[in-house]
Amino acid sequence: MQLILSFLKFKVVFLILFFLPNNLFSQDHEKMMKVYLGQKQFYSPNEGNYIEVQLHFEGHTLEYKKIDSVLQGQIVVKLQISQGDSIFAKDAYKLNTPPMRDSIFDDFYDIKRFALLPGEYKLQIGLKDLNSTKDELTASKKIVVRDFGKGVQISDIQIAELITKGNENSVFFKSGYELIPRVISFYPTEHHSLPTYIEVYNTLNNKDSVFALKQSIVNKENNKELESFTRLTRFKSNEVVPFIRSIDISSLPTGSYELGFKVLDREMNELSSSFYDFDRVNDIPEAFDPNLVLIDPAFQQSITDDSVAYFLAGLIPIANQGEVKNILKVLKLKNDSISRKLIQGFWVATSGTGYYEGWMKYKLQLQNVERIYSTSYQAGYETDRGRVFLQYGAPSTMVQRDVSSTEYPYEIWQYDKITKYSNKRFIFYNPDLVKNGYRLLHSDMIGELQNKNWQYDLNKRNTPRGTIDNSNEYLDDSFGTDSYDLYRQY
């Protein structure tokens, strides 16, 4: 079983692998249950502050039994909220899955609400698939309850899987709507909108009879607000003001973003705010109009006529999918003027007012990569080591082994920090024994090549093959195989 407390995020590539058994109903190949856990805070004038514990179950990862003509699963859910040795809330119940038919197992959701005083608590959860022999799944999470009852406040931002006119008896009912919560903060290309729900509290206590709600989306890579998503909406003050909007993100390019809402008074003073971080993958290229780029002479002087195509292609390691498509399209045109404008436009979008400084710093890195990692058939940025260096920067530590009786030449790069990830490693090797012919063999960085048999491939130079069940079987007896120890020491 697996309980996922937060969804993994990373730039450019988002890869999710779900391994399904051949027989979905075989007890010999029981599946690992996957559940996503979310938590949001709201406020009710009658109940006070309360939190919603939100569960998203991946339907195909549960075991089912046939009941009448349908398949159905059962899960025992245990919830406890504590503070030190004191238990403030607890619940235990049996959750029946929706009826499933024709071996199509849809995802499903559940919500539990708990009224809590402001403070810091520990949420503990236990989940047991009653049709599985696997052990109960347990996890815990720290939660902080803020005091929404004092002053003008905004609830947490809730993104929905679906919002419809609802049944007030439904556990998903809120402010006249049935709102199925989205727990995962990742939005692939096929997601075109953010169905958004928030509540604004206590505006009657403000001196004004009206207030404004400002919506914004900020690119977290460069802290730049995207003006096309900024909205200002006026409301009459009330005890609780619910707000629903579907935000169109069909044109939002790949990246990490922050959706924000701010309450403003008549003088545009900020009274309260709430934010939601999310990741977007969108393979639709951003529109590029060279006529809109105003040439900066100083910027353009840094690019010689014979290097325009090289510097444009050299942006690929740090570009998102839409930007890469634009780069490849412009490269095919073989038009230096348009290429120059795209290079400048890329850095304006990436670094804002510091675009020239950002470009000059990257240009230096590109030249260093060319000098150190280029081969007779690849530019430096096209090699695996060059691409990793440009995308993630210089490694914190590097181990180089050029000579071994059994292993190909290899390098281990270790990074103390890559964005939010700590201690990530890359292994490059040179199986062709040519100058600078290193390829990426394995990495534990999200979105990079992961090869569980990397030791075997590294030792192919002069090591007997393992068995089909264990390709690394003979590695322990081989002379000179210190790569695994070096890899683990980081």
C-alpha positions as CSV (number, residue, x, y, z in Angstrom):
1,M,0.0,0.0,0.0
2,Q,1.1,3.5,-0.5
3,L,-0.2,6.8,0.9
4,I,1.0,9.8,-1.0
5,L,1.1,13.0,1.2
6,S,2.2,15.3,-1.5
7,F,2.5,15.0,-5.3
8,L,6.0,15.1,-6.8
9,K,6.7,18.2,-8.9
10,F,9.4,19.0,-11.4
11,K,10.1,21.1,-14.4
12,V,9.8,19.9,-18.1
13,V,9.2,16.2,-17.5
14,F,6.5,14.7,-15.3
15,L,6.6,10.9,-15.2
16,I,4.1,8.7,-13.3
17,L,4.4,5.0,-13.6
18,F,1.7,2.7,-12.3
19,F,2.6,-1.0,-12.4
20,L,-0.4,-3.2,-12.8
21,P,-0.5,-7.0,-12.3
22,N,-1.6,-9.2,-15.2
23,N,-4.6,-10.5,-13.3
24,L,-6.4,-7.7,-11.5
25,F,-8.3,-10.0,-9.2
26,S,-5.6,-12.6,-8.3
27,Q,-4.7,-12.7,-4.6
28,D,-1.3,-13.9,-5.7
29,H,-0.6,-10.5,-7.2
30,E,-2.3,-8.1,-4.9
31,K,-2.0,-4.5,-5.9
32,M,-0.5,-1.7,-3.8
33,M,-3.3,0.7,-2.8
34,K,-2.5,4.3,-3.7
35,V,-4.2,7.1,-1.9
36,Y,-3.6,10.9,-2.1
37,L,-4.2,12.9,1.2
38,G,-5.2,16.5,1.2
39,Q,-6.3,19.0,3.9
40,K,-8.0,22.4,3.6
41,Q,-9.3,24.9,6.2
42,F,-12.6,26.8,6.1
43,Y,-14.8,28.6,8.6
44,S,-18.5,28.6,9.6
45,P,-20.1,31.3,11.8
46,N,-21.9,28.5,13.6
47,E,-19.2,25.9,14.0
48,G,-16.0,28.1,13.9
49,N,-12.8,27.0,12.2
50,Y,-12.8,23.5,10.7
51,I,-10.6,21.4,8.4
52,E,-11.5,19.0,5.6
53,V,-9.5,15.8,5.4
54,Q,-9.7,14.9,1.7
55,L,-8.9,11.4,0.3
56,H,-8.4,10.5,-3.4
57,F,-8.3,6.7,-4.0
58,E,-6.9,5.3,-7.3
59,G,-9.6,2.8,-8.1
60,H,-7.4,0.3,-10.0
61,T,-5.1,-0.2,-7.0
62,L,-7.8,-1.8,-4.7
63,E,-9.1,-5.3,-4.5
64,Y,-12.7,-6.0,-5.3
65,K,-15.4,-8.6,-4.7
66,K,-18.3,-9.4,-6.9
67,I,-21.6,-8.3,-5.3
68,D,-24.7,-9.2,-7.4
69,S,-23.7,-8.0,-10.9
70,V,-21.1,-5.5,-9.9
71,L,-17.6,-5.3,-8.3
72,Q,-17.2,-3.4,-5.1
73,G,-14.4,-2.7,-2.6
74,Q,-14.4,-1.8,1.1
75,I,-11.9,0.3,3.0
76,V,-11.7,0.9,6.7
77,V,-10.7,4.5,7.4
78,K,-9.4,5.6,10.8
79,L,-8.7,9.3,11.6
80,Q,-7.3,10.9,14.7
81,I,-6.3,14.5,15.4
82,S,-4.2,15.1,18.5
83,Q,-2.1,17.7,20.3
84,G,0.5,16.1,22.5
85,D,-1.2,13.4,24.5
86,S,-4.6,15.0,24.1
87,I,-7.0,13.6,21.3
88,F,-9.2,16.4,20.0
89,A,-11.1,14.4,17.3
90,K,-11.3,10.9,16.0
91,D,-13.4,8.8,13.6
92,A,-13.4,5.3,12.2
93,Y,-15.7,4.1,9.4
94,K,-16.2,1.7,6.6
95,L,-16.0,3.2,3.1
96,N,-17.6,1.3,0.2
97,T,-16.2,2.1,-3.2
98,P,-18.6,3.0,-6.0
99,P,-19.9,0.0,-8.0
100,M,-17.4,-1.0,-10.7
101,R,-18.3,-2.7,-14.0
102,D,-16.4,-4.3,-16.9
103,S,-13.0,-4.2,-15.2
104,I,-13.0,-0.3,-15.4
105,F,-12.0,1.0,-12.0
106,D,-12.6,4.7,-11.6
107,D,-11.0,6.9,-9.0
108,F,-13.2,7.9,-6.1
109,Y,-13.1,10.5,-3.2
110,D,-14.1,11.0,0.4
111,I,-14.1,14.0,2.8
112,K,-14.3,14.3,6.6
113,R,-14.7,17.6,8.4
114,F,-13.5,18.4,11.9
115,A,-14.1,21.6,13.9
116,L,-10.9,22.7,15.7
117,L,-9.7,25.6,17.7
118,P,-6.7,27.5,16.2
119,G,-3.4,25.7,16.9
120,E,-1.0,23.1,15.7
121,Y,-2.1,19.4,15.5
122,K,-1.0,16.0,14.4
123,L,-3.3,14.2,11.9
124,Q,-3.0,10.4,11.9
125,I,-4.6,8.2,9.4
126,G,-5.0,4.4,9.0
127,L,-6.4,2.7,5.9
128,K,-7.2,-1.0,5.4
129,D,-8.4,-2.7,2.2
130,L,-10.8,-5.3,3.6
131,N,-10.4,-7.4,0.5
132,S,-6.7,-7.5,0.7
133,T,-4.3,-9.5,3.0
134,K,-1.9,-6.6,3.1
135,D,-1.4,-4.7,6.4
136,E,-3.1,-1.5,7.3
137,L,-1.5,1.6,5.8
138,T,-0.7,4.4,8.3
139,A,0.7,7.9,8.0
140,S,0.8,11.2,9.9
141,K,0.9,14.8,9.0
142,K,1.2,18.1,10.8
143,I,-1.7,20.6,10.4
144,V,-2.0,24.2,11.5
145,V,-5.4,25.7,12.1
146,R,-5.6,29.5,11.7
147,D,-8.2,31.7,13.3
148,F,-10.5,32.7,10.5
149,G,-13.0,34.1,13.0
150,K,-11.1,37.4,13.5
151,G,-10.8,40.1,10.9
152,V,-11.2,39.8,7.2
153,Q,-9.9,36.3,6.1
154,I,-9.8,34.0,3.0
155,S,-10.2,30.3,3.2
156,D,-7.7,27.9,1.7
157,I,-8.0,27.7,-2.1
158,Q,-9.8,24.6,-3.2
159,I,-9.4,23.3,-6.7
160,A,-12.1,20.9,-7.7
161,E,-12.2,17.9,-9.9
162,L,-15.8,18.8,-10.6
163,I,-18.3,21.4,-9.4
164,T,-22.1,20.9,-10.0
165,K,-25.3,22.0,-8.4
166,G,-25.4,19.7,-5.5
167,N,-27.4,17.6,-3.1
168,E,-27.2,19.0,0.4
169,N,-27.0,15.5,1.8
170,S,-23.8,14.8,0.0
171,V,-20.5,14.9,1.9
172,F,-19.2,17.1,-0.9
173,F,-21.9,19.7,-0.5
174,K,-20.8,23.3,0.1
175,S,-22.6,26.7,-0.5
176,G,-25.2,25.1,-2.8
177,Y,-22.7,23.1,-4.9
178,E,-21.3,19.6,-4.9
179,L,-17.6,20.0,-5.0
180,I,-15.3,17.0,-5.6
181,P,-11.9,18.1,-4.3
182,R,-8.7,17.8,-6.4
183,V,-5.9,16.7,-4.1
184,I,-3.2,16.4,-6.7
185,S,-1.6,19.8,-7.7
186,F,-0.3,18.6,-11.1
187,Y,-2.1,19.6,-14.3
188,P,-1.2,17.9,-17.6
189,T,-2.0,19.2,-21.1
190,E,-5.5,17.7,-21.1
191,H,-6.5,19.8,-18.1
192,H,-7.8,23.1,-19.5
193,S,-9.1,24.8,-16.4
194,L,-8.8,25.3,-12.6
195,P,-12.3,25.0,-11.1
196,T,-11.7,27.2,-8.1
197,Y,-13.6,27.7,-4.9
198,I,-12.8,30.0,-1.9
199,E,-14.7,31.7,0.9
200,V,-14.1,35.3,2.2
201,Y,-15.1,35.9,5.8
202,N,-16.0,38.8,8.1
203,T,-16.1,41.6,5.5
204,L,-19.1,43.1,7.4
205,N,-16.6,44.0,10.1
206,N,-14.7,46.2,7.6
207,K,-15.6,49.9,7.3
208,D,-16.5,49.5,3.6
209,S,-19.8,48.0,2.3
210,V,-17.9,46.5,-0.6
211,F,-14.5,44.8,-1.2
212,A,-12.5,43.6,-4.2
213,L,-11.0,40.2,-4.8
214,K,-7.8,40.2,-6.9
215,Q,-6.8,37.0,-8.7
216,S,-3.3,36.4,-9.9
217,I,-1.0,33.7,-11.2
218,V,2.8,34.1,-10.6
219,N,5.5,32.1,-12.4
220,K,7.6,30.7,-9.5
221,E,10.7,30.3,-11.7
222,N,11.1,34.1,-12.1
223,N,8.5,35.5,-9.7
224,K,6.8,37.2,-12.6
225,E,3.0,37.9,-12.5
226,L,1.2,36.8,-15.6
227,E,-0.9,39.8,-16.5
228,S,-3.4,37.8,-18.7
229,F,-4.6,35.9,-15.6
230,T,-5.0,38.9,-13.3
231,R,-8.6,39.7,-12.4
232,L,-10.3,42.2,-10.1
233,T,-13.9,41.4,-9.0
234,R,-16.1,43.5,-6.7
235,F,-18.4,42.1,-4.0
236,K,-20.8,43.3,-1.4
237,S,-19.6,42.7,2.2
238,N,-21.2,39.8,4.1
239,E,-20.4,37.3,6.9
240,V,-19.4,34.6,4.4
241,V,-18.9,35.3,0.7
242,P,-18.4,32.1,-1.4
243,F,-16.6,32.5,-4.7
244,I,-16.4,30.1,-7.6
245,R,-14.5,30.6,-10.9
246,S,-13.2,28.3,-13.6
247,I,-9.8,29.7,-14.6
248,D,-8.8,28.8,-18.2
249,I,-5.2,27.5,-18.2
250,S,-5.3,26.0,-21.8
251,S,-2.7,28.6,-22.8
252,L,-0.6,28.4,-19.7
253,P,2.8,26.9,-20.6
254,T,4.8,24.3,-18.7
255,G,6.1,25.5,-15.4
256,S,5.6,25.9,-11.6
257,Y,3.0,28.5,-10.6
258,E,1.3,30.2,-7.6
259,L,-2.4,31.0,-7.8
260,G,-3.3,33.8,-5.4
261,F,-6.3,35.7,-4.2
262,K,-6.2,38.9,-2.2
263,V,-9.0,40.9,-0.5
264,L,-8.6,44.6,-1.1
265,D,-10.5,47.6,0.4
266,R,-11.7,50.7,-1.5
267,E,-8.2,52.2,-1.2
268,M,-6.7,48.9,-2.6
269,N,-5.1,48.0,0.7
270,E,-4.6,44.3,1.2
271,L,-6.7,42.8,4.0
272,S,-6.0,39.1,3.5
273,S,-4.6,36.6,1.0
274,S,-4.4,33.0,0.2
275,F,-2.2,31.0,-2.2
276,Y,-2.1,27.7,-4.0
277,D,1.0,26.2,-5.7
278,F,0.6,24.0,-8.7
279,D,2.6,22.5,-11.6
280,R,1.6,22.6,-15.3
281,V,2.7,20.5,-18.2
282,N,1.5,21.9,-21.6
283,D,2.9,20.7,-24.9
284,I,1.2,23.6,-26.7
285,P,4.0,26.0,-27.9
286,E,3.8,29.5,-26.6
287,A,3.0,31.9,-29.4
288,F,6.1,33.7,-30.6
289,D,5.7,36.8,-32.7
290,P,9.1,38.3,-33.7
291,N,7.4,41.6,-34.5
292,L,6.7,42.1,-30.8
293,V,10.4,41.9,-29.8
294,L,12.2,45.2,-29.5
295,I,15.8,44.6,-30.3
296,D,18.3,45.5,-27.6
297,P,21.6,46.4,-29.3
298,A,23.8,45.5,-26.3
299,F,22.1,42.1,-26.1
300,Q,22.5,41.4,-29.8
301,Q,26.2,42.5,-29.8
302,S,26.9,39.5,-27.5
303,I,25.9,37.1,-30.3
304,T,28.2,36.9,-33.3
305,D,26.7,36.2,-36.8
306,D,28.3,32.8,-37.0
307,S,27.0,31.6,-33.6
308,V,23.3,32.6,-33.7
309,A,22.0,29.0,-34.5
310,Y,24.4,27.6,-31.9
311,F,23.2,29.9,-29.1
312,L,19.6,29.3,-30.0
313,A,19.9,25.5,-29.9
314,G,21.9,25.9,-26.7
315,L,18.7,27.0,-24.9
316,I,17.1,23.6,-25.3
317,P,18.5,22.1,-22.0
318,I,16.8,24.8,-20.0
319,A,13.6,25.4,-22.1
320,N,10.2,23.9,-21.4
321,Q,8.3,21.8,-23.9
322,G,6.5,24.7,-25.6
323,E,9.7,26.7,-25.8
324,V,11.6,23.8,-27.3
325,K,9.0,23.5,-30.0
326,N,9.4,27.2,-30.9
327,I,13.2,26.8,-30.9
328,L,13.1,23.9,-33.3
329,K,10.6,25.6,-35.5
330,V,12.8,28.8,-35.8
331,L,16.0,26.8,-36.3
332,K,14.4,25.2,-39.4
333,L,13.7,28.7,-40.8
334,K,17.5,29.4,-40.8
335,N,16.7,33.1,-40.3
336,D,19.2,34.8,-38.1
337,S,17.0,37.9,-37.5
338,I,14.1,35.8,-36.1
339,S,16.6,33.5,-34.2
340,R,18.1,36.6,-32.5
341,K,14.7,37.8,-31.5
342,L,13.7,34.4,-30.1
343,I,16.9,34.2,-28.0
344,Q,16.2,37.7,-26.6
345,G,12.5,36.9,-26.0
346,F,13.4,33.7,-24.2
347,W,15.6,35.6,-21.7
348,V,13.1,38.4,-21.2
349,A,10.5,35.8,-20.3
350,T,13.0,33.9,-18.1
351,S,14.8,36.7,-16.2
352,G,12.5,39.7,-16.6
353,T,14.4,43.0,-16.3
354,G,17.6,41.1,-15.6
355,Y,17.5,39.3,-19.0
356,Y,20.9,40.6,-20.2
357,E,22.7,39.5,-17.0
358,G,20.8,36.1,-17.1
359,W,21.8,35.6,-20.7
360,M,25.5,36.5,-20.2
361,K,25.8,34.1,-17.2
362,Y,24.2,31.3,-19.2
363,K,26.4,32.1,-22.2
364,L,29.5,31.6,-20.1
365,Q,28.2,28.3,-18.9
366,L,27.4,27.2,-22.4
367,Q,30.9,28.1,-23.5
368,N,32.4,26.2,-20.6
369,V,30.3,23.1,-21.4
370,E,31.4,23.3,-25.0
371,R,35.1,23.4,-24.0
372,I,34.8,20.6,-21.5
373,Y,32.2,18.1,-22.8
374,S,31.9,18.5,-26.6
375,T,32.8,15.6,-28.8
376,S,33.7,15.2,-32.5
377,Y,30.0,14.6,-33.2
378,Q,28.1,16.5,-30.5
379,A,28.1,20.1,-29.2
380,G,28.7,20.4,-25.5
381,Y,25.0,21.1,-24.7
382,E,24.0,18.0,-26.7
383,T,26.0,15.6,-24.5
384,D,24.4,14.1,-21.4
385,R,26.9,15.7,-19.0
386,G,26.6,19.1,-20.7
387,R,22.8,19.0,-20.6
388,V,22.8,18.1,-16.9
389,F,25.3,20.8,-16.1
390,L,23.3,23.4,-17.9
391,Q,19.9,22.3,-16.5
392,Y,21.0,21.8,-12.8
393,G,24.3,23.6,-12.5
394,A,27.7,22.4,-11.3
395,P,27.5,19.3,-9.0
396,S,28.4,19.7,-5.3
397,T,30.9,16.8,-5.6
398,M,32.2,14.7,-8.5
399,V,34.0,11.3,-8.5
400,Q,35.9,10.4,-11.7
401,R,37.2,6.9,-12.5
402,D,39.0,6.6,-15.8
403,V,40.7,3.2,-15.2
404,S,39.2,-0.1,-13.9
405,S,39.8,-3.7,-14.9
406,T,36.1,-4.5,-15.0
407,E,34.2,-1.1,-15.1
408,Y,33.9,1.3,-18.0
409,P,35.2,4.8,-17.2
410,Y,32.5,6.6,-15.2
411,E,31.7,9.7,-13.3
412,I,29.3,10.2,-10.3
413,W,27.9,13.7,-9.9
414,Q,26.2,14.5,-6.5
415,Y,24.0,17.5,-5.9
416,D,23.3,18.7,-2.4
417,K,20.2,20.5,-3.7
418,I,18.2,20.5,-6.9
419,T,15.1,22.8,-6.6
420,K,13.2,21.2,-3.7
421,Y,15.1,17.9,-3.8
422,S,18.1,17.0,-1.7
423,N,21.1,14.7,-2.4
424,K,20.5,13.7,-6.0
425,R,23.0,11.7,-8.0
426,F,23.9,11.1,-11.7
427,I,26.1,8.3,-13.0
428,F,27.7,8.8,-16.5
429,Y,29.8,6.1,-18.2
430,N,31.9,5.8,-21.4
431,P,31.1,2.3,-22.9
432,D,32.7,3.2,-26.3
433,L,36.0,4.3,-24.7
434,V,36.1,7.4,-26.9
435,K,37.1,10.9,-25.8
436,N,34.3,12.6,-23.9
437,G,31.9,9.8,-25.0
438,Y,30.1,9.7,-21.6
439,R,26.4,8.9,-21.4
440,L,23.9,9.1,-18.6
441,L,23.6,5.6,-17.1
442,H,21.5,6.2,-14.0
443,S,20.1,8.9,-11.8
444,D,17.8,9.1,-8.7
445,M,16.6,12.5,-9.8
446,I,12.9,12.6,-10.6
447,G,12.3,12.7,-14.4
448,E,15.8,11.4,-15.2
449,L,16.9,7.9,-16.5
450,Q,16.6,5.3,-13.8
451,N,18.3,2.0,-14.4
452,K,18.1,-0.6,-11.7
453,N,20.8,-2.7,-13.4
454,W,23.3,0.2,-13.8
455,Q,26.0,-1.8,-11.9
456,Y,25.7,-4.6,-14.5
457,D,25.9,-2.3,-17.4
458,L,28.9,-0.5,-15.9
459,N,30.7,-3.8,-15.4
460,K,30.0,-5.2,-18.9
461,R,33.6,-4.4,-19.8
462,N,35.0,-7.6,-18.4
463,T,32.5,-9.3,-16.1
464,P,30.5,-12.5,-16.5
465,R,26.8,-12.0,-17.2
466,G,24.3,-12.5,-14.4
467,T,21.2,-14.6,-14.5
468,I,17.9,-13.6,-15.9
469,D,16.7,-13.2,-12.3
470,N,19.6,-11.2,-11.1
471,S,21.7,-9.4,-13.7
472,N,24.1,-8.1,-10.9
473,E,24.8,-11.6,-9.5
474,Y,28.5,-11.8,-10.2
475,L,29.4,-8.2,-9.4
476,D,30.5,-8.8,-5.8
477,D,33.2,-11.2,-7.0
478,S,34.6,-8.8,-9.6
479,F,37.8,-6.9,-9.1
480,G,37.6,-3.1,-9.1
481,T,33.9,-2.6,-8.7
482,D,33.9,0.2,-6.2
483,S,31.2,2.3,-8.0
484,Y,28.4,1.1,-5.8
485,D,30.2,2.0,-2.6
486,L,31.0,5.4,-4.0
487,Y,27.4,5.9,-5.1
488,R,26.1,5.0,-1.7
489,Q,28.5,7.1,0.3
490,Y,26.5,10.2,-0.8
